């Protein structure tokens, strides 16, 4: 039988102050073969050694902190709330990159009430997030934000798949496609692309959020923004015309159905256009332990999406 050859996964925490983690301590590190109990190194060296980090730490795991934060609360729509968090300065610096997110909960509720929230923008006022109120956790969080402090846990980094593609783009064209609350991921992505000297265009649709709340922030950065009523009816045909100009990368922010449609358009356009996407997995712990976000590669390898960067064609949900 022909053996499936899989590329190594990349861990967003590898080499950071949060490495080693509990996966390493349990022999489940998906980057380091030595920590998994094998007798040889097969990590595809990425500039840091998780095995050495584990030895140097003497098995001690540094966990992410929880802090109480003051909150400014603003309603953007019937179910849409903008929160500005007064976070520690060290956190602000770490949260300014694409894919950054936090777990937020009311201070009087247990950790099981925490909600993963993507960082929308970093400003002088603090760290901004946009919350769509739809269910008990988000409703309790919105109510608490209007009257008291919140508890934030983080920082976490893997809210976007395809981070390497965003960082590789230099002096090229780039396209953002976002609908509904997927817009929350676009501003930090746009900042990354603009730092690389890329020309960035964005197509936004309000979706269930009811408003294109990212449009103003993107325009202020110099992004060319086109607002449409529907991505399916108007946005995707527009994106199809933009793809004829062969951008280096496309960022899709929305449901997995949108990601698959954008991937199909890219496949037709060809020319090596790369795709990055927002994450839609259910995150409960952010540490790869709870299993809520786990998927599998086509070869059957376990992939915790809260920590792993992977190629979409090698993960089973993309084959549906």
NORRA-V824558 format. One record per run of one state. SS is the DSSP state (alpha for helix, beta for strand, coil for the rest). FROM is the first residue (numbers start at 1). TO is the last residue. If there is no record, write none. Layout:
ss: {SS & SS}
from: {FROM & FROM}
to: {TO & TO}
//
This chain:
ss: {coil & beta & coil & alpha & coil & alpha & coil & beta & coil & beta & coil & beta & coil & alpha & coil & beta & coil & alpha & coil & beta & coil & beta & coil & beta & coil & alpha & coil & beta & coil & beta & coil & alpha & coil & beta & alpha & coil & beta & coil & alpha & coil & alpha & coil & beta & coil & alpha & coil & beta & coil & alpha & coil & beta & coil & beta & coil & beta & coil & beta & coil & alpha & beta & alpha & coil}
from: {1 & 10 & 12 & 22 & 26 & 50 & 58 & 65 & 70 & 71 & 78 & 80 & 86 & 89 & 95 & 101 & 107 & 111 & 114 & 115 & 119 & 121 & 124 & 126 & 133 & 136 & 148 & 150 & 157 & 160 & 162 & 163 & 169 & 173 & 180 & 196 & 199 & 206 & 207 & 210 & 215 & 222 & 224 & 229 & 231 & 244 & 249 & 254 & 256 & 270 & 274 & 279 & 294 & 298 & 302 & 305 & 308 & 310 & 312 & 315 & 316 & 320}
to: {9 & 11 & 21 & 25 & 49 & 57 & 64 & 69 & 70 & 77 & 79 & 85 & 88 & 94 & 100 & 106 & 110 & 113 & 114 & 118 & 120 & 123 & 125 & 132 & 135 & 147 & 149 & 156 & 159 & 161 & 162 & 168 & 172 & 179 & 195 & 198 & 205 & 206 & 209 & 214 & 221 & 223 & 228 & 230 & 243 & 248 & 253 & 255 & 269 & 273 & 278 & 293 & 297 & 301 & 304 & 307 & 309 & 311 & 314 & 315 & 319 & 320}
//
